[in-house]
Amino acid sequence: MKVFMTGASGYIGGAVALKLLAAGHSVTGLARNREKADGLARLGATPVLGTLDDIETIEYAARGADAVINLASTNHPVSARTIVAALAGSGKPYIHTSGSSIVADNAGGEASEAVYSEDTPFVPLADRAGWFSVERQIVLPAARQGVRSVVLTPCMIYGDGPGLNRDSMQVPMMIRTAREWGVAGHVGPGRNVWSNVHLDDCADIYLLALERAPAGSLFFVESGEAALGDIAAAINRKLGFGNATKSLSLPEAMRAWGPNMALSFGSNSRIDATKARAMLGWKPKGPSLFEVLAS
Ligand SMILES: NC(=O)c1ccc[n+]([C@@H]2O[C@H](COP(=O)([O-])OP(=O)(O)OC[C@H]3O[C@@H](n4cnc5c(N)ncnc54)[C@H](OP(=O)(O)O)[C@@H]3O)[C@@H](O)[C@H]2O)c1
């Protein structure tokens, strides 16, 4: 297949692009500048210069492809609408990436029993309402316009990226600040839990979805979970910082990590990927987050 990707120069996008190429697909990747374009070419992809706001470029590239994968933004309605319009009536796949933050709470580091599957009703926090609207109002309904639209919702992804961006978001940020402070931090008591998944397993599901996911389908993507306080303790061990972790109040966390990441680090975001295993035949292999942090 000829696949047009946004975000191929990113952490998840690099892993997906390399798997697509290894499986014999061709990849055209949107690149924001010449340096990223050259990087994509080195990976084996064909770069197209532009951003998500360049709707003519997006439309042209999407029309010329057999499938489109968005790994650049969970929350860019204009590009999502442009891709849907370009693929309308073709039956071609459009795989959109969301994130398990859509089910996150504002727990300030406290635990929650809530675990979400694809059909569990919920109301996203205001901070994530845009992501939710793009997937529910634009991407999933595109199935009724003859697009094989699919939403994949990964959680906390870990493991080194094989592409141009080697680092994920949350765990590398916790490691960076732990190095600065001499101790790993978490919000409040750190009993809040996030689902997680290894990058390689996460990338596999994009290829499976390309082959097998039906139109208008949504899949949560996880293969384990961990409390943020336990992740901080594992980072301490990795860096040789002893047992005591640092508890931050929400305002302290906002100053340290920025408001968006502080909210994320204090929240629970627990999802269940039983559907992806059953319908797509997805078999995550790990290693687990704690195995990676111990290595
Ligand atoms: N990492 C995780 O744990 C995780 C989990 C769940 C969901 N997600 C979501 O998955 C998506 C990809 O995540 P990631 O970790 O791979 O992020 P990343 O490494 O920052 O990659 C983002 C990619 O999108 C491109 N991009 C961003 N804004 C763009 C724009 N306006 N126009 C064109 N290209 C643009 C970036 O281009 P440049 O190379 O030029 O910066 C890069 O290729 C994000 O939407 C993220 O919220 C991530």
The ligand as a Gaussian input file, in Angstrom:
#p B3LYP/6-31G(d) Opt

LIG

0 1
 N        3.938000       9.389000      23.195000
 C        2.883000       8.991000      23.869000
 O        3.010000       8.405000      24.979000
 C        1.498000       9.207000      23.301000
 C        0.437000       8.455000      23.859000
 C       -0.852000       8.621000      23.350000
 C       -1.088000       9.513000      22.310000
 N       -0.051000      10.233000      21.799000
 C       -0.362000      11.156000      20.699000
 O        0.184000      10.638000      19.504000
 C        0.642000      11.692000      18.662000
 C        2.119000      11.466000      18.343000
 O        2.834000      11.389000      19.554000
 P        4.419000      11.304000      19.581000
 O        4.814000      10.907000      20.951000
 O        4.899000      10.498000      18.430000
 O        4.779000      12.845000      19.390000
 P        6.077000      13.517000      18.704000
 O        7.273000      12.674000      18.848000
 O        6.117000      14.917000      19.244000
 O        5.703000      13.558000      17.165000
 C        4.757000      14.453000      16.636000
 C        4.901000      14.435000      15.147000
 O        3.891000      15.253000      14.580000
 C        4.509000      16.289000      13.792000
 N        3.685000      17.484000      13.929000
 C        3.232000      18.056000      15.062000
 N        2.512000      19.140000      14.777000
 C        2.493000      19.255000      13.428000
 C        1.913000      20.179000      12.530000
 N        1.202000      21.216000      12.955000
 N        2.102000      19.974000      11.208000
 C        2.850000      18.930000      10.766000
 N        3.421000      18.023000      11.566000
 C        3.239000      18.188000      12.888000
 C        5.899000      16.449000      14.392000
 O        6.740000      17.059000      13.454000
 P        8.217000      17.584000      13.868000
 O        9.121000      16.396000      13.762000
 O        8.493000      18.656000      12.894000
 O        8.111000      18.100000      15.294000
 C        6.231000      14.996000      14.639000
 O        6.527000      14.337000      13.440000
 C        0.413000      12.998000      19.443000
 O       -0.777000      13.584000      18.987000
 C        0.279000      12.538000      20.886000
 O       -0.577000      13.394000      21.649000
 C        1.246000      10.093000      22.256000

